[in-house]
Amino acid sequence: MVVIEEHRASLELPDGPVDDDGEGSERAENDRSHVEDVMAFLDATAHLDSSSEGVPSPRLPGLERQEQATPAPAKTAPARHSDYLRQALDSLSRAHRALCTITSDVSIENLERLHSVRRSLQEDLEVASSCTVDERLQVVLKLHSQALEDCKLAEEKRETEKPEVIMLRRSIAEIHRRTPKTNKSKEDHSEGQRSSHLQALKEALALRSRQAEVAKVALLSEDTLLSANLSVAKNALREAVMEGQRLEEMRDEAAAEVQSACKALAQLSNTQGEDRRMMHEKAKELETFLRGPVAPWRLSALHQPTGSLGTTSLLDPEEYRVNRENATAQADKDLAAAMEVHSSTREQLRKSLQEEAQRQKDEEVHFAEELQSLREHLVSRRHSVDTALASQMTEKDLRLQEAQRQLTLELRQIEAQERSNQDNLRQEVRRARQRLEQASATAKQELDRHLAQVKADCREKLRSTTIQWERAVLQERKALKEVKQRKDKWQRRLELTRNAFRGHCVKTGVYARSVDAGRRAFLDRLIPREKVELPGNNPKPVTDPAG
């Protein structure tokens, strides 16, 4: 701050003489604009040094006393490293423009340092604003969306399999309805067994549907938790991107762990789809077995007395009775074998369902443990990221201190250069004034000499013009006198002619008011009207050439 105040004091306008043409005022206005630019740069630099997140800024000697004397205005410090860098770049660009404008007539020897600082800050900003991890984040989000799509496809497959299950139930009911009946007790016993089997099958199907619903709810909850974890990981990765390329390895590991979790979720959904497919195949096999040729209802034609059997029953009733009893016994045996196969299949299905439920529970526990370990690992990664951020903030403060030191050195050099420029400017103004005074004195002498010459020329020209016009006036007067003489002469001749005509008229007794046309033409030829002043005849006045 002391250096900045000294630089502000040195940036005041020099007290030099101002010339009469206004060049000094224009130079002063330009200097004021340059000083305002440099002042803005110094304010931004001081604010950049004083605004850090919990890290004390470097203090020069005498800084604490000056800050206690003049409290700085409160400003909101930016919250990110890129904002610091952008402010520093803006300040450097303003300072560079001001320095290039102020020292445009003088070359700066150490200006390369300022350019190097600016380039380093520009590279730091580019590194901080790079978006190399966004692609990996997009890959993780794509895997997550694929897992959600797989879950949706499994649900749609379950919905599509519902009509098949309903058809299977209807087919089983139709099979039991078409089963032949032997007698009252056996029919009641078989109906009880079929109803118990059907009830057990319904219970198994209901249990399977409940397990599927529970698995669906668990999958949705796990998907929600995974989405929340992914959003947290996304925010952490975006914050880590702004801090540079040092944390890319750690972000890659976190992205790989999230990807493994997504793969585990996809594997779990694929396993459930395979289990459903296996159960559907077992149900199909059972339906095929029940529809096989060994079923007892295939022998129902033996009980119908048609064809040769009808003829046998009419011709030999005893043989018909024996055949019927044999067929009934064979049908009972086939039905018992089918029931045993059905019970064994049901036991196998029950065991497979129990094993599948236990396996799903084990997988859920394992997946919960994996999620817990992933959460703990993310917490540890976040702690490591915070540590890296703190170290980077410390490094940023060190770099800013180094930049401030370099800027201070550059400002001192610029200050010395500016003082020398001001001295040169004053000397140049002084020399320009001297040259202007000498030029004005020389011009005044030349002007006086030229004025005397012009006056002499004007006098000579006036004298010659006066003589010329006097001669012209004399000539005009002489010509006017001659004209007057001719006028008097013709006037006398006119009077004589008029008197003679009057006398002739008196003598002859002829009185005429006007002369006839022939006589008028003769008189006009004899005496032109221009030379005689008659009433109604206005001769043109003679102009004097002298005015």
Summary of the structure (lengths in Angstrom):
residues: 547
radius of gyration: 63.7
end to end distance: 87.6
largest distance: 208.8
contacts: 1378
relative contact order: 0.08
helix: 83%
strand: 0%
